[in-house]
Structures are given as C-alpha cells and as structure tokens.
C-alpha cells in the first residue's frame, strides 16, 4: 500500500462527499483486518481518583471546578475491580485518574505490584504528567503501558487550553519519548473539534502520530463541559467555519480511519466520547473505521458519576456484567471476535523484535 502523505491526510479530513469517504472507510477497515486482525480487545477502565491539580480549560475534573465531590479509591477497591475484569474476560486494566499528586509514587508502585502478582492482567496507566522518576519506578513495579494524549499538536492552542504547572512548561511530547525509552507501550491521542483547531492542525496531529511511532492512539470529539472555560465560551475563539474543525462523529471517524492508515499496527480504541455523540452506535462506527479496542468502564457506580470529564459520558449501564455482555454482543454482531489475552500492541511487538 502506498504511504499516505500529509496533503492526502488533509484532503481526506476536508472531504465531505459520503461516497468518496466510503473509500476511506474501506481502506481503513482493510488495513485494520490485515494488520491487527478481527479480534477486539477489552480493556477494563478504572477511574481511580478524580482529584486533579491542573486547570485544563476543557476538562470537568479541573481543580477550579468545586462543584464535584472528589474521591480516591483504595488499593482493595481497585483490586476488586481487577478481579472482576478478569472474570469478564478483559486482559488489561487501565488505571486512569486526574493529575492527582495524592496518588504517591510508592502507593501506585505497590498497587501495580499487587495487581501483577495477584491477578493476571496487563497494567496500563493514565495518570497525567508525572516525573521521570515516578514513571521509571512504576515501570519497574510492572506497569506495561502508559497513555498520555498530547490533545493537539498546535503548541499555541495547547498552551491556551492547558495551563502549565507553576514554574514548568508542559511538554507531553518529551514525556512520550521518555515513556518509550523506559520500555512502556506508549499511547497518545487528541481531541477533535477544539475551538481554534484547524484542518491543518488536525492533519499535523495525524502526522505526529506517525512520527512518534505510537503503540496506542485514542481520539475522540471534544465535548464542552459547562463548568469549564471552554464550555462557557471563554476559551480560544472558533475559527471561520471553513477552517474550524467540527466536534462531530463524522470528523472523529475520519481521524480514526486516517490514524489506522498511518499507524497500521497500533491499537486504536473506539472511544467513549464517540459513543456519547451517538449512543448505541458510536462504538460500532469506530470499530468499522479502523478501531480494534473497546474500554468498558468498570469504575464502581458511586464513583463513576463523579468522574465527569465531560457531560453525558456514555459508559454503559452501571452493572459491569451487563455492560460487558452488551459490548460482546455488539462486537460479535459486526462479525468480529472478542480478543483473549493481554492484547499487546503489534507495533510494540515489532519494535521489541527490532524490526
Ligand atoms: N471532551 C472530550 N474529551 C475530553 N477529555 C478531557 N476533557 C474532554 C472533553 N471536554 C479527554 C482528554 C484527556 C482524556 C482523558 O479525556 O483528551 O486526555
């Protein structure tokens, strides 16, 4: 297959003709089948803490949002979720949280060791911008993967929606390189339709996925949260309509399909944000346009409602058994199968083998 170049990426992003887009969907689905197969792996998502020390302009967990009750799960509560994850056929637990410095390095390291020794699961962390020492310690404790979206490759736009910690500049790209050097399976991604994000920015994002040689890539539409500056229209100004990227399902699907073409061996989830825009159909839309991963939410009910990154977050019904049963039906309904085992990224395996 020919390598898709930057101008083609931007051309496809701007394409509005449904019949021509059909060609993109078919290409992405064919590359997905050829490179990562028909298996869809389940990742159990556990939202371990909604404390956050940052003030991102888009996220409902931002420190300045005093309207949510904060929680931090205990080791035992998380281990219980991990055991349930195994019973439900998930090969990985994804521990996600706000950037909560109350989740100390040692606390996280001990949790990882316990999961790895007591339960057969791969461990993915998504705990924000943490220090190199912490990332190293967690890798040594047995963490396999780390997710940190760069959100947008437009540095000016990123700076406007993501205030740095005092005295520091946030360089997520540098952290991604560190993660890779530490031997993590490394994941990133972007939001689609941030006010001020142009088609050209989005094409740059997809190019950056390729240049970073990512193992996992999660993308989803930006969904305004009323308790945030962006949700109140106080963030960056939208661009003129022909340049502003819309935060809709079609655009998110184009990005997913192009991501599959530029990173054929990566693991790509069909994200919750996509399902939120199209309840009952968003997961499928992603799976047939390049995605091969689903992340069922296993956060216990009382906490789950408080992990409101954006409003209306689709996370299945509250009963995890039913949530996973429903996802399994939806996966097999597409003629795909539910993956067994850890579901490591084929891109990571290729790199590890030095190919
Ligand atoms: N809309 C969509 N996605 C969001 N995220 C945070 N806030 C929002 C929002 N309002 C995404 C970011 C972050 C991930 C955990 O959730 O991309 O990296």
Boltz pocket constraint, residues with backbone or C-beta under 6 A from the ligand:
constraints:
  - pocket:
      binder: B
      contacts: [[A, 58], [A, 59], [A, 60], [A, 148], [A, 149], [A, 151], [A, 189], [A, 190], [A, 191], [A, 220], [A, 221], [A, 222], [A, 223], [A, 224], [A, 225], [A, 273], [A, 309], [A, 310]]
      max_distance: 6.0
